[in-house]
Amino acid sequence: MIRRMYADPHHLSSIVAAFLLAFPALFSIVNPLSGALIFNHVMEERGLAERNRLARRVGFYSLIVLLVSLWGGAYVLNFFGISLGALRLAGGLVVAVRAWSLLNAPEEHEARKEQQAAPAGDAEDVAFFPLTLPFTTGPGSIAVAIALGSTRPRAGEPGQWTFLLGVTAAAVAMAACVWIFYSSASRLVALLGRDGARVVNRLAAFLLLCIGVQIAVSGVQDVLTPIIHGAVSSR
């Protein structure tokens, strides 16, 4: 089935569209560039081999967190009776609010991230906590992943599997970025510095704001469409 998806241009374009929806949103909220600068700061007393090992494990753990949120988050919320439209609307608002705070106060975000990662200085095995949770893929990243997962087509609708393939590829690419950026943290610090990173962070935050608004608009359409159809049919 997967081979047929790649052979069909329509399926391939659907996979690419899902990837292009998910990857910018995940990149903006995970923000591996800013995370790498802080990772370099809190890990500067550790050897290069140990830092590379931690970067690899953080990338792997981040992939697990993102995949669980993308695949299963919407099902968990639906289990509690939350409609897909409400899920998209709430998720889009969460993403937009998060992006707005990143856009207007990146310094506060950096300080909070640095405080989250600070306990890693004396810990022996810190790859999962705090370097993955909550430093790299915290509540904001999980909320974004769940919101993205909520945009999948319903079961039985065309495009469900191509969407899942696209967002899975985006999660894999995001985890690879975390690994590469964290492994290259010292070189990134020398290349960009904090000011250069903040410029990139603001651009990513604006992109995330647009994606959050788009998800919320989809939620509004899902909520209002049955109401409008019911009102029209009752006339």
C-alpha positions in Angstrom: 0.0 0.0 0.0 2.8 2.4 0.9 4.5 1.6 -2.5 1.3 2.6 -4.3 1.1 5.8 -2.3 4.6 6.8 -3.5 3.8 5.8 -7.1 0.6 7.9 -7.2 1.4 11.6 -7.8 -1.8 12.6 -5.9 -0.8 10.5 -2.9 2.7 11.9 -3.0 1.5 15.4 -3.1 -0.8 14.7 -0.1 2.2 13.4 1.9 4.3 16.4 1.0 1.4 18.7 1.9 1.0 17.1 5.3 4.8 17.3 5.9 4.8 21.0 5.0 2.0 21.6 7.4 3.5 19.7 10.3 7.3 20.4 10.0 7.2 24.2 10.2 4.9 24.1 13.1 7.0 21.5 15.0 10.2 23.3 14.1 8.8 26.7 15.3 7.6 25.3 18.7 10.5 22.9 19.4 13.0 25.5 18.2 16.1 23.4 18.1 18.3 26.4 17.2 17.5 28.2 20.5 17.6 25.0 22.4 21.1 24.2 21.0 22.4 27.5 22.4 21.0 26.7 25.8 22.2 23.1 25.6 25.7 24.3 24.8 25.6 26.6 27.9 24.4 24.1 30.4 26.5 21.3 29.0 29.8 23.2 28.6 31.5 21.3 31.4 30.9 17.9 29.8 33.1 16.3 27.2 32.3 16.3 23.5 31.6 12.5 23.3 29.1 12.7 26.2 27.4 15.8 24.7 27.0 13.9 21.4 25.6 10.9 23.1 23.1 13.1 25.0 22.1 14.9 21.8 21.4 11.5 20.1 19.3 10.3 22.9 17.4 13.6 23.2 16.6 13.4 19.5 15.3 9.8 19.9 13.2 10.6 22.9 11.8 13.7 21.2 10.7 11.5 18.3 8.8 9.2 20.7 7.1 12.1 22.4 6.1 13.7 19.1 4.8 10.5 17.5 2.7 9.6 20.5 1.2 13.1 20.5 0.6 13.1 16.8 -0.9 9.7 16.5 -2.7 9.2 19.9 -3.4 12.6 21.4 -6.5 13.3 19.4 -7.9 9.8 20.1 -7.4 10.3 23.9 -9.3 13.6 23.8 -12.0 12.1 21.6 -12.4 9.3 24.2 -13.5 12.0 26.6 -16.2 13.2 24.2 -14.3 16.2 22.8 -15.3 16.7 19.1 -12.8 17.1 16.4 -14.0 20.6 15.6 -13.6 21.7 19.3 -10.2 20.0 19.4 -9.0 21.8 16.3 -10.3 25.2 17.6 -8.8 24.8 21.0 -5.5 23.4 19.6 -5.2 26.2 17.1 -5.8 28.8 19.8 -3.2 27.2 22.1 -0.7 27.2 19.2 -1.5 30.9 18.3 -1.2 32.1 21.9 2.0 30.2 22.3 3.4 31.7 19.1 2.3 35.2 20.1 4.2 34.9 23.4 7.3 33.7 21.6 7.0 36.5 19.1 6.8 39.3 21.7 8.9 38.0 24.5 11.6 35.6 23.2 13.9 36.6 26.1 11.5 35.4 28.7 11.1 32.1 26.7 14.9 31.6 26.7 15.2 32.3 30.4 12.5 29.8 31.2 14.1 27.2 29.0 17.5 27.8 30.6 15.9 27.3 34.0 14.3 24.1 32.9 17.6 22.7 31.7 19.7 24.0 34.6 19.3 20.8 36.8 21.0 18.9 34.0 24.4 20.2 35.1 24.8 17.8 38.0 22.6 14.9 36.9 24.1 11.7 35.5 21.5 10.6 33.0 19.5 13.6 31.9 18.6 12.8 28.4 14.9 12.2 29.0 14.4 14.5 32.0 14.9 17.4 31.8 16.6 17.6 28.4 13.7 16.0 26.5 10.8 16.8 28.9 10.2 19.7 29.4 13.2 21.4 27.8 13.0 20.2 24.2 9.5 18.8 23.8 7.5 20.4 26.6 3.8 21.0 27.0 3.7 23.6 24.2 5.3 21.1 21.7 2.9 18.3 22.8 -0.1 20.7 22.4 1.1 21.6 18.9 1.5 18.0 17.9 -2.0 17.1 19.2 -3.4 20.0 17.3 -1.7 18.9 14.1 -2.9 15.3 14.7 -6.5 16.6 15.0 -6.3 17.9 11.4 -6.1 14.4 10.0 -9.0 13.1 7.9 -11.5 11.0 9.7 -11.3 7.2 9.6 -12.4 5.9 6.2 -12.0 9.3 4.5 -9.4 9.5 1.6 -6.0 10.9 2.6 -5.9 9.5 6.1 -2.8 7.3 5.6 -1.0 9.9 3.4 -1.6 12.4 6.2 -0.1 10.1 8.8 2.9 9.4 6.6 3.5 13.1 6.1 3.3 14.1 9.8 5.4 11.0 10.7 8.1 12.1 8.3 7.9 15.6 9.8 8.4 14.2 13.3 11.4 12.2 12.1 12.9 15.2 10.4 12.3 17.3 13.6 14.0 14.7 15.8 16.9 14.6 13.3 17.2 18.4 13.6 17.3 18.2 17.4 20.1 15.7 17.2 22.1 17.6 14.6 21.6 21.0 16.2 22.4 19.8 19.7 25.5 17.9 18.4 26.7 21.1 16.6 25.7 23.4 19.5 29.2 24.9 20.0 29.6 25.6 16.2 26.1 27.2 16.1 27.0 29.5 19.0 30.1 30.7 17.2 28.2 31.2 14.0 25.0 32.9 15.1 25.3 34.0 18.7 22.2 34.9 20.7 21.2 37.9 18.5 21.2 35.9 15.3 19.2 33.1 17.0 16.6 35.6 18.2 16.0 36.8 14.6 15.5 33.2 13.4 13.3 32.5 16.5 11.0 35.5 15.7 10.5 34.4 12.1 9.7 30.9 13.3 7.2 32.3 15.9 5.4 34.3 13.2 5.1 31.2 11.0 3.8 29.2 14.0 1.2 32.0 14.6 -0.1 31.7 11.1 -0.3 27.9 11.4 -2.2 28.2 14.7 -4.7 30.6 13.2 -5.2 28.2 10.2 -5.9 25.2 12.6 -8.4 27.4 14.6 -10.2 28.5 11.4 -10.6 24.8 10.4 -12.1 24.2 13.9 -14.5 27.0 13.5 -15.6 25.6 10.1 -16.1 22.2 11.7 -18.2 23.6 14.5 -20.3 26.0 12.4 -21.0 23.9 9.3 -23.4 21.5 10.9 -25.2 24.4 12.7 -25.6 26.3 9.4 -26.8 23.1 7.6 -29.3 22.4 10.3 -30.6 25.9 10.3 -31.0 25.8 6.5 -32.7 22.4 6.4 -35.2 23.4 9.2 -36.6 26.3 7.1 
